Amino acid sequence: MEKKIEMFEEQLNTLKEQVRLLSICKVTSDEFPYYNFLVTSGITSTQRSSIDLFFLVLSELIKEKIKDKHIKVLKELEAESILDENKEIRYTEVMNTFKKILDVETSGLIEEMFDSMLQQDVKTNIVNHLKMNMLFDQL
């Protein structure tokens, strides 16, 4: 059994390395900059799922359709601090949540993600909304 586990670990490590090398040497398609970002940045499936879930909740919050299920998801993501006492979105906390999800200390990777999403027409309305409000939040 132990030998089988070692074999699976070796196969998994080999597969991860092959995907990493493939992402480096492949020709990038301008058609899919967001997918390219996910691969080249090493975003895990768990991180991607959290990003998608967070965007889904943010979209509903921006539409001011706050429901208990949204608050529950924010708690699961440890992101309930994005809402102030008036249930308004605090955009600096949104950025901090993305930093936590992506396990980064600066916003550079997040900005790159947003830009790649806009280039691929993925979640453009919410990304534009976030970028605009984060700019105002910094003023």
C-alpha positions as CSV (number, residue, x, y, z in Angstrom):
1,M,0.0,0.0,0.0
2,E,2.8,2.4,0.9
3,K,4.5,1.7,-2.4
4,K,1.3,2.5,-4.3
5,I,1.0,5.8,-2.4
6,E,4.6,6.7,-3.3
7,M,3.9,5.8,-7.0
8,F,0.8,8.0,-7.0
9,E,2.7,10.9,-5.4
10,E,5.4,10.6,-8.0
11,Q,2.8,10.5,-10.8
12,L,1.1,13.6,-9.4
13,N,4.4,15.5,-9.0
14,T,5.3,14.5,-12.6
15,L,2.0,15.7,-13.9
16,K,2.2,19.0,-12.0
17,E,5.7,19.6,-13.4
18,Q,4.6,18.8,-16.9
19,V,1.7,21.2,-16.7
20,R,4.0,23.9,-15.4
21,L,6.5,23.3,-18.2
22,L,3.7,23.2,-20.8
23,S,2.3,26.6,-19.5
24,I,5.8,28.1,-19.9
25,C,6.5,26.8,-23.4
26,K,3.0,27.0,-25.0
27,V,1.9,29.7,-27.3
28,T,-0.5,32.0,-25.5
29,S,-3.8,32.7,-27.3
30,D,-4.9,36.3,-27.1
31,E,-8.4,34.8,-27.0
32,F,-8.0,33.4,-23.4
33,P,-5.9,35.8,-21.3
34,Y,-7.8,34.9,-18.1
35,Y,-7.3,31.2,-18.5
36,N,-3.7,31.8,-19.3
37,F,-3.4,33.9,-16.1
38,L,-4.9,31.0,-14.1
39,V,-2.4,28.5,-15.5
40,T,0.7,30.7,-15.4
41,S,0.0,32.1,-12.0
42,G,-0.4,28.6,-10.5
43,I,-3.9,29.3,-9.2
44,T,-5.2,26.2,-7.6
45,S,-8.6,24.8,-8.2
46,T,-9.6,25.7,-4.6
47,Q,-8.5,29.3,-5.1
48,R,-10.3,29.5,-8.4
49,S,-13.5,28.1,-6.8
50,S,-13.2,30.7,-4.0
51,I,-12.6,33.5,-6.5
52,D,-15.7,32.4,-8.5
53,L,-17.8,32.1,-5.4
54,F,-16.6,35.5,-4.1
55,F,-17.4,37.1,-7.4
56,L,-20.9,35.6,-7.4
57,V,-21.6,37.0,-3.9
58,L,-20.1,40.4,-4.8
59,S,-22.3,40.6,-7.8
60,E,-25.4,40.1,-5.7
61,L,-24.2,42.5,-3.1
62,I,-23.6,45.2,-5.7
63,K,-27.2,44.7,-6.9
64,E,-28.1,45.2,-3.3
65,K,-29.7,41.8,-3.1
66,I,-28.1,40.8,0.2
67,K,-29.5,37.6,1.6
68,D,-28.6,35.3,4.5
69,K,-27.0,32.8,2.1
70,H,-24.6,35.6,0.9
71,I,-23.6,36.4,4.4
72,K,-23.1,32.7,5.0
73,V,-20.8,32.4,2.0
74,L,-18.8,35.5,3.2
75,K,-18.3,33.8,6.5
76,E,-17.1,30.6,4.8
77,L,-14.6,32.7,2.9
78,E,-13.7,34.6,6.1
79,A,-14.8,37.7,4.2
80,E,-17.7,39.1,6.3
81,S,-15.6,42.2,7.0
82,I,-16.2,43.5,3.5
83,L,-19.6,44.8,4.7
84,D,-19.8,47.7,7.0
85,E,-22.5,48.2,9.6
86,N,-24.9,49.6,6.9
87,K,-24.3,46.5,4.7
88,E,-22.2,48.7,2.3
89,I,-19.3,47.1,0.6
90,R,-15.8,48.2,1.9
91,Y,-13.6,47.9,-1.2
92,T,-10.3,47.8,0.7
93,E,-11.7,44.7,2.5
94,V,-12.7,43.2,-0.9
95,M,-9.1,43.6,-2.0
96,N,-7.9,42.1,1.3
97,T,-10.1,39.1,0.7
98,F,-8.7,38.5,-2.8
99,K,-5.2,38.8,-1.2
100,K,-6.2,36.1,1.3
101,I,-7.7,33.8,-1.4
102,L,-4.6,34.2,-3.6
103,D,-2.2,34.1,-0.7
104,V,-0.4,37.3,-1.7
105,E,0.6,40.4,0.2
106,T,0.3,43.0,-2.6
107,S,-2.4,43.8,-5.1
108,G,-0.3,43.2,-8.2
109,L,-1.5,39.7,-8.9
110,I,-5.1,40.8,-8.3
111,E,-4.8,43.7,-10.7
112,E,-3.3,41.3,-13.3
113,M,-6.3,38.9,-12.7
114,F,-8.8,41.8,-13.2
115,D,-7.0,42.9,-16.4
116,S,-7.0,39.4,-17.8
117,M,-10.7,39.0,-17.0
118,L,-11.5,42.2,-18.8
119,Q,-9.5,41.2,-21.8
120,Q,-11.3,37.9,-22.0
121,D,-14.7,39.4,-21.2
122,V,-15.1,37.4,-18.0
123,K,-17.2,39.1,-15.3
124,T,-16.5,42.5,-16.9
125,N,-19.4,44.3,-15.2
126,I,-18.3,43.4,-11.7
127,V,-14.6,43.8,-12.4
128,N,-15.2,47.3,-13.8
129,H,-17.3,48.1,-10.8
130,L,-14.7,46.9,-8.4
131,K,-11.9,48.7,-10.1
132,M,-13.8,52.0,-10.2
133,N,-14.9,51.8,-6.6
134,M,-11.4,50.8,-5.4
135,L,-10.0,53.8,-7.1
136,F,-12.5,56.1,-5.3
137,D,-11.8,54.2,-2.1
138,Q,-8.1,55.2,-2.4
139,L,-8.9,58.9,-2.8
